[in-house]
Amino acid sequence: MYGEASTIAQPEPDVKIPDAGFQVLGATDELDKVEAGANDSRFTAYDVEVPQGWEISKDTKDNLEALRLTKNNHSLQITQFEIENKYCEFESEAVSPQPQVSFSQYSMLIGNDLNLYRRGWDEEEQEETQEFIYCEKRDEGFFMPTKYGYITSTTPWPADENILLEIDEMIQSLQER
């Protein structure tokens, strides 16, 4: 399953994640620090702390660096590929003239690197699964992708709150390498 190409639900028609052929590296049997990402002009290499029980998969090929973590039909994916910066607009805030992706709901996260993140989603769009997109605070507002890449998580609907908390904790653990 993880060695085959996969696709992720798209948050907006103009945000396309390249298909990735993931190689399964194993599962964590205790808290584990995983190194991933590439240092280039757009993104930074990073470490992420992965709790027990998560399967780790990676894909690296031309212009793509991807990490996928899965547990009980929940996944977190960090993908580094060329994508236009998009302003993350939240229903309760003013409209930006920049290219944007809109969300009706969000949760605020503070990373170990002291960056602020928002996990955005749309309540109206859930069906059997829910997609969350993570945006990073910059001077002008919240944007995606983050400095670590385009970060998404996909969960069954409704999500297991304990696993969703683990996903948020992994986001909070991100640190530059």
C-alpha positions in Angstrom: 0.0 0.0 0.0 2.7 2.6 1.0 5.0 1.6 -1.9 2.5 2.7 -4.5 1.8 6.2 -5.7 -0.8 8.0 -3.6 -2.9 11.2 -3.9 -4.2 13.4 -1.2 -7.6 15.3 -1.2 -7.0 18.7 -2.6 -7.9 21.8 -0.5 -8.4 24.0 -3.5 -8.4 23.1 -7.3 -5.3 25.1 -7.9 -3.2 23.5 -5.1 -1.8 20.3 -6.6 0.4 17.9 -4.6 2.5 15.7 -6.8 1.9 12.0 -6.5 4.5 10.4 -4.3 5.8 6.8 -4.2 6.4 6.2 -0.5 8.8 3.7 0.9 7.8 2.4 4.3 10.7 2.8 6.8 9.0 1.1 9.8 6.9 1.9 12.8 7.9 3.7 16.0 7.9 1.6 19.2 8.7 4.6 21.3 9.0 8.3 20.9 11.4 8.8 18.0 13.0 11.8 16.3 12.8 11.6 12.5 15.0 13.7 10.2 13.4 14.8 7.0 13.3 17.6 4.4 15.9 19.2 2.3 17.7 22.5 2.8 17.1 24.6 -0.3 16.2 28.1 -1.2 12.5 27.5 -0.3 12.4 25.0 2.6 14.4 23.8 5.5 15.4 20.4 6.7 13.7 19.5 10.0 13.3 17.1 12.8 9.9 15.9 14.1 9.2 13.9 17.2 7.0 10.9 16.3 5.1 9.2 19.1 4.8 5.4 19.6 2.8 3.4 17.0 3.2 5.7 14.0 4.3 4.2 10.6 7.0 6.3 8.9 7.2 6.5 5.1 9.4 8.8 3.0 9.7 9.7 -0.7 12.5 11.6 -2.3 12.7 12.3 -6.0 13.3 15.2 -8.4 11.9 18.4 -6.9 10.0 16.4 -4.2 10.8 15.5 -0.6 7.9 14.0 1.4 7.3 12.4 4.8 4.1 10.6 5.7 3.2 9.4 9.2 0.2 7.1 9.6 -1.7 5.5 12.5 -5.2 4.0 12.6 -6.4 5.7 9.3 -5.0 9.1 10.4 -2.1 10.6 8.5 0.3 13.6 8.7 2.2 14.5 5.5 4.9 17.1 5.0 5.7 17.6 1.3 8.4 19.9 0.0 7.7 20.8 -3.7 7.4 24.0 -5.7 4.2 25.7 -4.8 3.0 29.3 -4.7 2.6 30.9 -1.3 -1.0 31.2 -0.4 -2.6 33.4 2.2 -4.7 31.4 4.7 -7.9 33.2 5.2 -10.1 32.3 8.2 -13.8 33.1 8.2 -13.5 35.5 11.2 -10.8 37.7 9.5 -10.5 40.2 6.7 -10.0 39.3 3.1 -6.5 39.5 1.6 -5.9 40.6 -2.0 -3.2 37.8 -2.2 -3.8 34.3 -3.5 -5.6 32.5 -0.8 -7.1 29.3 0.7 -10.1 29.8 3.0 -11.2 27.9 6.1 -14.2 28.1 8.3 -12.5 26.7 11.4 -9.0 26.6 12.9 -7.0 25.6 15.9 -3.9 27.6 17.0 -0.7 25.8 17.7 2.6 27.1 19.1 5.7 25.2 17.9 8.8 24.4 19.9 10.5 26.8 17.4 8.1 29.5 18.8 6.4 29.7 15.4 2.6 30.0 15.4 0.6 27.6 13.3 -3.1 27.2 12.5 -4.7 23.9 11.6 -7.5 25.0 9.2 -10.5 23.0 8.0 -14.0 23.5 6.7 -16.8 22.0 8.7 -19.1 21.8 5.7 -16.8 19.7 3.6 -16.3 16.7 5.8 -17.7 13.4 4.7 -16.0 10.1 5.6 -12.7 11.9 6.0 -11.5 15.3 7.0 -8.5 17.2 5.6 -6.6 19.7 7.7 -4.1 22.2 6.3 -1.4 23.8 8.4 -0.6 27.5 7.9 2.4 29.3 9.5 2.4 32.8 10.9 4.4 35.5 9.1 4.4 39.2 9.4 1.5 39.7 7.0 -0.7 36.9 8.3 -0.9 33.1 8.0 0.5 31.3 4.9 1.0 27.9 3.4 3.3 26.2 2.7 5.3 26.5 6.0 9.1 26.7 6.0 9.0 22.9 6.4 6.7 22.3 3.5 3.1 21.8 2.6 1.6 20.2 5.7 -1.7 18.3 5.7 -3.4 15.7 7.9 -6.2 13.5 6.9 -8.4 11.7 9.4 -11.6 9.8 9.5 -14.6 11.9 10.3 -15.0 12.3 13.2 -11.3 12.1 14.1 -10.0 10.2 17.1 -9.3 13.2 19.4 -6.3 11.5 21.0 -4.6 10.8 17.6 -5.4 14.3 16.4 -3.7 15.6 19.5 -0.6 13.5 18.6 -0.7 15.0 15.2 -0.8 18.5 16.7 2.1 17.6 19.0 4.2 16.4 16.1 3.6 19.8 14.4 4.6 21.6 17.6 7.8 19.5 17.7 9.1 20.6 14.3 12.5 22.1 14.5 15.1 23.2 11.9 18.0 20.8 11.5 
